[in-house]
Amino acid sequence: MDIRNRTALVTGGASGLGAATVRRIAACGGHICIMDVQEENGGKLAVELGSTACFIKCDVTDENDVNQAVAKAKELFGAIHFCVNCAGTGWAERTVSKTGSHQLASFEMIVRLNLLGTFNVASKSAFAMSTNEPDENGERGVIVNVASTAAFDGQIGQAAYAASKGAVVGMTLPMARDLSGLGIRVNTIAPGLFKTPLLMSLPPENIKSLNESVPFPKRVGIPDEFSDLVEHLITNSYINGETIRLDGALRMAPK
Ligand SMILES: NC(=O)c1ccc[n+]([C@@H]2O[C@H](COP(=O)([O-])OP(=O)(O)OC[C@H]3O[C@@H](n4cnc5c(N)ncnc54)[C@H](O)[C@@H]3O)[C@@H](O)[C@H]2O)c1
């Protein structure tokens, strides 16, 4: 689907992979609603991009917030064509540690943000997309979800994170099938290691060893490489119901 003059919701758009996606969609001539809880960074990015972008403070796990954000995006730009779900976070906690078993509250928090938050925004965006006039290929919209290679090779301490991301991979095909009659495609990106604020907060020696752990290229990914793939998933009408690993052939070891 052509990006020019069409509108994208980008969750987690204030930082990292989401911010790279926001910049890419703007560079392609699209409009963007940055949906994030980080008001300062999200607001700054929207101001930098000018009238093509807006910031909407929104907690993706909250139904009211998302309903209001989708309504506001429609009011501002007339329609929603793309939804890129980058809001999410990691968590490290073993199933059993010296202090006892994994807290249920932290497991629930991660599943709530990474899985329910993604479905909440994707499903409500899809409903908004369903009212669009189809383009010349019959398309009404495109959804891109973000999982992680942890969906396939989760490490020690990643039970909650891997469960949440595995479920995002698992719902990709059924959502694509659900929405096929409406001309809405659904795909998922499973990133390996990417140079975002999250990763850059690690000590330099850890970053060096992460770079060396990638078979080729021998470095972590850069957010622009992620937004390259988002752009392709939006514009290539034949990719649907797919999860694509973006990881330089990295397969994570147990730890
Ligand atoms: N960076 C990596 O190496 C990597 C690898 C695999 C998967 N991922 C996934 O990619 C996605 C983006 O990661 P990133 O590295 O860009 O992280 P990031 O921390 O830079 O950005 C995440 C953004 O999500 C926002 N957010 C958090 N909770 C939210 C909520 N409830 N509602 C709305 N927004 C919320 C944050 O404010 C932040 O701006 C995440 O789902 C992450 O799990 C990242």
The ligand as a Gaussian input file, in Angstrom:
#p B3LYP/6-31G(d) Opt

LIG

0 1
 N       15.833000      -3.168000      20.884000
 C       15.932000      -4.467000      20.718000
 O       17.034000      -5.032000      20.652000
 C       14.693000      -5.312000      20.566000
 C       14.836000      -6.674000      20.232000
 C       13.709000      -7.475000      20.106000
 C       12.454000      -6.931000      20.285000
 N       12.327000      -5.614000      20.599000
 C       10.959000      -5.107000      20.797000
 O       10.783000      -3.941000      20.041000
 C        9.851000      -3.072000      20.695000
 C       10.478000      -1.682000      20.816000
 O       11.665000      -1.790000      21.569000
 P       12.722000      -0.594000      21.684000
 O       14.052000      -1.234000      21.841000
 O       12.466000       0.385000      20.619000
 O       12.322000      -0.049000      23.139000
 P       12.252000       1.452000      23.705000
 O       12.232000       1.274000      25.184000
 O       13.291000       2.326000      23.089000
 O       10.810000       1.953000      23.206000
 C        9.616000       1.411000      23.701000
 C        8.587000       2.516000      23.782000
 O        7.348000       1.931000      24.241000
 C        6.745000       2.874000      25.110000
 N        5.799000       2.215000      26.003000
 C        6.066000       1.404000      27.052000
 N        4.922000       1.052000      27.666000
 C        3.915000       1.649000      26.998000
 C        2.505000       1.676000      27.159000
 N        1.898000       0.996000      28.144000
 N        1.775000       2.387000      26.280000
 C        2.367000       3.083000      25.278000
 N        3.699000       3.100000      25.094000
 C        4.456000       2.401000      25.927000
 C        7.915000       3.477000      25.877000
 O        7.551000       4.702000      26.498000
 C        8.951000       3.630000      24.778000
 O        8.860000       4.899000      24.159000
 C        9.535000      -3.728000      22.046000
 O        8.326000      -4.451000      21.928000
 C       10.686000      -4.700000      22.250000
 O       10.314000      -5.816000      23.029000
 C       13.413000      -4.797000      20.756000

